[in-house]
Amino acid sequence: MLPALRKSFMPLCFCLCALLWQVQVQAKTPADVLLIGQVAEPQSLDPQVATAANDARILVNIYDGLVRNGEGKLDIEPALATRWTISPDGLTYRFHLREGVKFQDGTPFNADAVKFTFERMLDDKNPWHNTGPFPLSFFFSSIKDIQTPDPNTLVFTLKEPFSPFLSNLATPTGLIVSPAAVKKYGKEFGRHPVGTGAFHFAEWKANQRVLVTANSDYWDGKPTVQNVVFRPITDANTRVAEMLSGGIDAMVEVPPDTVKLFTEQSDRFRLYQTTGPHVWYVMLNTQVPPFNDVRVRQAVNYAVNKQSLVNNILQGSADVADGPIPRAFNWAANPDVVPYPYDPAKARALLKASGAEGATLTFYVTEGGSGMLDPIPMATAIQADLKAVGLNVSIQTYEWNTYLSKVNAGLDNHTNMAEMAWMTNDPDTLPFLTLRTDAWPKKGGFNSGYYSNPQVDTLLQRARMTTDTAARAALYRQVQQQVHDDAPWIFVANWKQNAVTSTRIQHFALQPNFSLLLNRVTKQ
């Protein structure tokens, strides 16, 4: 770690240790309330509108999808659909729905409700399409037609075979909304969510809390905890202090430098860690100089000491990334692709050859947000590494939701770099939404750095139309190699997500898809 960074962490540790000595008795939060410290205010509680894992941790407790990922795994299992069949040509999916389920507003869950959910997203002539925008409707763009033969049967017909279809149905974007509630609240539905999930929405006080209460009629069993409060505590130090003092029962995304504080107090806290498909990267604006030159993009990958970032700032809570497809997808990962080594001399040579020596760069950085891994310390270290090879980087910081609005709109001609993190449940998701030419922001995607490679476009399209797993894997390995070589991002880290709870909390678990299922959690 750079000396300046090391010094910046010393006051934090000192203050937290001092606080630890001051806390003599752990504060007792009410037994019927679970208080969770989150990293940011939600954007929306409309599952088709929200994009952040921070929001998804709330959404999955209010809504259900047709299918879901099994607890502790990425396998697909029944949820609101009890079973399904797929036609031999991969074009027809027939779902048989769970009977007797009601939305939390008392209206019936049925095939028409599912059809409403998807047509609201996909049909721009639908009268409720204006309740969007629906940035992840890409997930379901392969749907050609939706039929409801009876209230308990739903049939999707696809335009072409689409391998990630079931995986995408298990994402928060596939959660089913109450048609009656959407019609009642319109564009404000995201502030008044209604689903079929384990918890009813009760209250959202901006920048203070989201409160949900147990759904006593939940089809999968009434939750044990009566109330859950999600508190946005954007400052990591404050979140840690609240956890240490007993002001919250659990916190997600524990700052790496504070993990030891919790592990040393096993009588008061439990630390949870699990590996999931996560990528933390720095997108590069490939439309404008200097990053329109592949040599400069490769140079910054050589210039950044990612192993030092992982070891010293992230304290071993991540691995160095090698491309857009995380190794958690072991069946699709390319073993021949390795991370760019730390090689400042090679970086300088590439910069000299490209004429980019001494370039001045603008770097957008968030103050904190879902899966963002100590964004300011990470950005400061990256800035220092780039300065060491002759690049002058100016950091501009923003609050998370403001940051998303700027970055998701696409990097402008005066912005060269921006941090980003994605958690996914299929190897298709991240490259398809962030690296295709047709995923440029003006086309509705998240390719905010405007990378374009027709070969990658073709490989991604072929992979999602291929039903044979081995053939899909071979295509994703080619994507990984080509994107690694093109270097549209600085590939930084794959995070091992973590959380901490008080010992009063039982049956808490982290999920590989980064959701937070609370219906089994108990509190003493």
N, C-alpha and C positions, 0 to 999 in steps of 0.2 A: 504494500500500500504506500502511496505517496505520503511523505511526512505531513503535509498540510491536511490531508484527509484524516490521517491517524489522529492528529491533534483535535480535529473537529469532533471526533467521537468521544474524546476523553471527558469533556464536560457532561455529555449525555449520560455516560456510565456513572459518573460521580453523582449527578443529580438523582438518578434512579436508585442508586445504592443508598443515598441519604434518605430518599423517600421510603425505601424498604425498611430502614431502621426505625423510621417514625411510626410505621403502621404496627401497632401493638395487637389489635384485634381486628380480624377481617370483618368488614361491614357485611351485614346480612341483608341481601336482597330478598324480597318476598318469595315464599316457596312456590306460589302459583304463577310467578312471572319469570321468564327467561330473558335476560338482557344481553344483547349481542352487539359488540362494537364493530361496526363496518368501516370501510376505508373512505366512503364517499356517500353523498346524498344520491338516491336513485334518480335516474333520468325520467323513467316512466314505469308504471306497473301494468302496462299493456304488454303482454308477452310478444305480440307481433311488432311492437315499436322498439322495445328495449334491446340493447346490444351488449351491455356490459355484464360480466360475471357478478359484479356487485349487486345489480338488479336481479339477476337470475336466482341468487340465493334466497331472495324473498319470493319471487314468482313461483318457484317449484313447490312452495308450501301453500300457495293460494289456489293453484291450478293443477290439473292433470292433463296428460296427453293420451293419445290412443295407445302408445307404447312408452316405455321408459327404460333407462339403463338400470340393470340390477344393482342393488346396494354393493358397493365396493368393486364394481366391474363396469366394463363398457358393453357387455352383452345386452341384447334386446329382450325384454320380457313384457308380458301383457300389462296393461293399465286400464284405461277406459274401453279398450278392445280386449275381449277375452281370447280371441284367436283370429287368425287371418290365413288366407291362401294367396299364392302368387302364381299367375299363369305361366306356362312353360316359356312363352316368349318374353317374359319379364315386363309386360305392358299393363297387366291388370292386377290390382291388389284389392281383395275383398275382405273387409273387416266385419266381424261379428261383435256387436257392442254389448257392454255390460248393462243389464236391465235394472230398473228401479233407482238409478242414480239421479240426483237432483243438483242443480246449481245452488249456490248459497243464497240466491234470491228466491228460491222455491220453485223456479221454473224447471221443466224436465230436461235432462240431458238426453239427446237422441241424435239420429243421423242428420237431421236437418240442422242441428246446432253445429255439428262438425263441418257440414257443407258451408254454412254461413261463415265460420271462422276462416276457411281457406279462400272462399270467393271474395270476402272482404279484402284480403291481401292481393289476390291475383287479378281480379277483374276491375280495371280502372273505370268501368261504367257502373259498377255496383254502387247503390245509393249510400253505402257505408264505407266506401273506399276513402272518403275524405277524413275518416278518423285516424288515418295514418300520419306520417309516412311509414312505410314498411321496408326498412333497409335490408332485411334478411329474407325477403320473399324469394330471392335467388334460390333458396333451399328447395323451393317447390315449383320452380318454373317449368319443370318437366310435366306437370299435370295438364292433361288435355281436357278432361271431363270428370265431373263428380256426379254420381248417381246415388239415390236413396231408395232402393226397392221397397223397403219397409222401415219403420222407426228404429229398428235394431240392426240394420245392415247398411253398410256404406261401401261403395265401389269407386276406386280411383282408376282412371284410365290414363296412362302416360303417353306422351308424344313419342318417346323412345325409351329403351331400357335405361334405367338410372340406378346404379348400384348403391349410392348412399341414401336412397329414399327412406328406408326404415331408420337409419341412423339420424337423419334429419328430423324425422317425426319425433324422435326422443329428445330433441333440443328444446330449449324454452320457446323458440319460435313456433313449435308445433303444439304448444299448450292450447286447450280449447276454452274459448270465452263464452260467456252468456250472451246470446243474441239480444235478449230483452234489456240487459244492462247497457250494451253498446248503443242500442236505439234510444235508451233513456238519457245517457250522458254524452253521446256523440264524441266530439274531440276531447272531452274531459274524462273519458272512460279510464285513461291511464292514472287518474287520481281517484277513481272509484271502482277498483277491480272486482270482478265477480267470476269465480271459477267453480270447480267441483272439489277442490283440494282439502287438505287436512285442516286448514285454518281459514277463517273468515277475515277479510279485511275490516278493520275497525276505524283506523285514524291515520292520517298523515299530516304531521306538523312540520312544515318546511324547516330544514336544517336542525331539527330536534329529534324526531322519531317517526317510525312507522310501526303501528301497533296492529297485530293480528291476534284473533282469539280462536280457541279450539272449535272445530266443526264437530258437534256431537253426533251428527248423522253421517260422518265420513264413511264411505264404502269400505275402506281398508282399515277401519278401527279408529275410534276416537283417540286423539292425542292425549298423552298423560299431562303435559303442561298446559294450563288453561290459557295463558297469555304469552306472547313473544313480542319483545320490543327490539327493533333494529335501530340502533343509534348511529348516525353518521359522525364519526370522529376522524376528521381528515388528517390531523396532525398525529404522526406516529408516536411521538413522545407522550402526548396527552392520552392516547389510547392505552399505552403501556401503563401510565400512571393510574388510569381508571381501573385497569385490571388488577394492579398491585394493591390498590386501596379497597377493592371489593365493590366498586361502583358498577361493574358489569360482570356477567357470569362467564362470558366467552368473548374472544376476539379472533378475527381472522387476519392472515397475513402479518405474522409476528415479525417485527424488525429483527434482522439477523443478529445485531449486536446485543439484543436483549434476551435471546433464547436462553442463555445460561442463567439469567436471573430466575427464570421459571423452572428450569430443570433442577436447580439447586434447592427448590422448595417443593419437593414432591408431596409433602403433607398438605399443601394448599392448592397446587396446580397440576394439571396434566397437559403435556405437550403432545400434539398429534401431527404427524407428517405422512405424506403419501406422494407418490410420483404420478403425475398426469401429463397429458399431451399439451404442453405449454411452450410458447416461444416468445422471448423478449428480444426485440430488435430495434434498430434505428433505421427507419426508412430514409432513402436518399432521393432527392428530386432529380430524376433522370432526364427531365425536359430541358433543364438550363445548365450552363456551365457552373462548376466544373464537373458535376456528376453525370453529365451526358456522355462522358468519356469513361469507358469501362476500366481503363487503367487507374483512374482516380478512385473509382469505387473499390477496386481491389486494393489500392494503396491504403485506404482508411481501414480496411479489414486487417491488413498486416500491421497497421500502426497501433491499433487498440489491443492492449494486453488483457484479453478476456479472462485468462486464467487468474490473473491478479484480481480482477473484478469479482470473480466467483469466490476466490479464496478469502480475500481481505474485506470486501464490502459486503458480499452476500454470505460470508462466513460458512461456505461449503453447502449452502442451502439450494444450490443449482449446479448444473453441469454446463460446460461450454457448448453452444449450439453450432451446428454445422450447415444448417439450411432451413427451409421452411417446413419440413416434415419432421416432427419430433421423433426421437428414437423410442418413445413410449409406444408408437405404432411399429412394433418390432417386425411385423410381417411386411411392412411397406418401406421401412428405412433402408437406405443404401449404405452397406458396410464399407464401401470403397471411398465414400466421401468423408473427409476429415476436416475439422475446423481449420480456418486459416491460422497458421502459426504467428506468433508475435515476432515480427521481423522489421524493425524501424528502418534498417538500411535498405531493404527492398522497397519499403514504402517511399522513402526519399527518392530512390532511383525511378520509380514509376511516376512520381509527381514531377520530377525533372523532365522525364521523357514526354510527359503530357503538357508541359508548360504551365502546370497548376501550382508551382511553388509560391508560397506566400498568399494564397487565396484567402479571402475573408468569407466566413460562413455563418449563417444564422441557424440556430438550433432551438427548435421548440421543445420545451420540457414541461411536464405536468408536476404540480406540487404533490400529487398523490392520487392514486386511482387503482382500479381493479387489476390485480396481477402485475403492478408496475415496478415492483422490486426496488425500493429505495431510489426513486427516479432522480432526485436532485444529486445525491452523492454519486450515483452512477454517471450522470451526465457530466458532473464536474471532473470525474476521473477521465472520461472519454475526451473532454475538452483538453485536459492536460496532455494526454497521449498525442492528440492531434497537433497541439502546439509544439511538441517535441520534434515533430517532423516538418514543421514550418507552416502549419495551417492555423489561421486565426479564427477561433470560434466564439461567437457571441451567443450566450444563452438567454432565451426569453421564457419565463415561467408563467403558467396559468393554472387556475383552479380546474379540476378534472372535467366538469361538464362544459365549461368554456373551452377548454383544450380540445375536447372531442368535436365541438362544433367547428372549430378552426381546422383541425387536421382532417376530419372526415369530408370536409368540403374540397379537399385537395390542397397540396402545398402550392403557394403562389410563387411568382417569379423571384421573390425576394427571400424565400424560405428554402433552405437547402436540406435540412435534416429534422426529423421528429421521432421521438420515442414511441413505441407501441408494444402492446402485449396481447396475445390471443390465447384462449383456451378452447380446444376443439374436441370433438368426439369422432372425427373421421379424417383420414389424411387428405380427403378432397377439399375440406372446408377452407382452410387458411389460404392455400395457393389459388383456389378458384375465386375467392372473394377479394384477394389482395394482389394478385400477380397477373391476371389475364388482361389483355388489351380491352376487352368489353367490360372490365370491372373498374375502369376509370370513374372517378366520382360523378362526372356529368352523365354517365351512363347508368348510375345507380349502385356502383360498387364501392370498394374500400381501397382501391389501388391508388392511394393518395400521392405516391411518388411517380406515377405515370410510366412505370416499367412496361415494356412491350417486347415480346419475342414470339413470333408466329409459331415457332416450333413448340414452345411451352403451351401456347393456346391449344394447339392440336393434341398434344399429349394429354392435357387435362380433360379435354372433351372426350377423347377415346377412353380414358380411365373411368369416367363416370358412366359410360355406356357399356362397359365390359363387366359381365356378370361372373366371369371366372376369376377367383381371388388371386391365383398365381399370375395371371396375365395383368390384372390391375396393379399388383405389386411391382412388376417389371416396368410398367409405365411410370409409376411414382418414383422409382429409382432413377429413371432418366430425368424426370422433372427436378429431382434433388440435385443431380449432377449439373444440369444446365443452369439452374438458378444460382447454385453455388459459384459457378464460373462467371456468370454475368454480374453477380454481386450487386443487386439492386438495394440491398440492405447491408448494414453491419450486423452480422449474425452474432448475437451476444450470448444468450443463456436460455437453458431449459430449467424452469423452476420446479423444485420439489415443494409443493404447497404445504403450509402449516397453519396451525391454530392452537390456541391454548384455552383451557376451561378451568374453572375452579373444581375442586374435588367433590363439590356438591352435585355436579352434573354427571349423570350416567348415560350410557348408550349413545354417546355422541360419536360421530365418525365423519371423516372427510371422504368425499367421493372422487374417483378419478376424473369425472367430468366437471369438477370444481363447483358442483351444486352443494347445498347444505340441507339435508333432509332432517326435519326436526320432529316428525310425528312419533318417533320412538324414544325421544329424549326424556329422561326423568330428572327431577331435581329434589334433593333432600332438604 
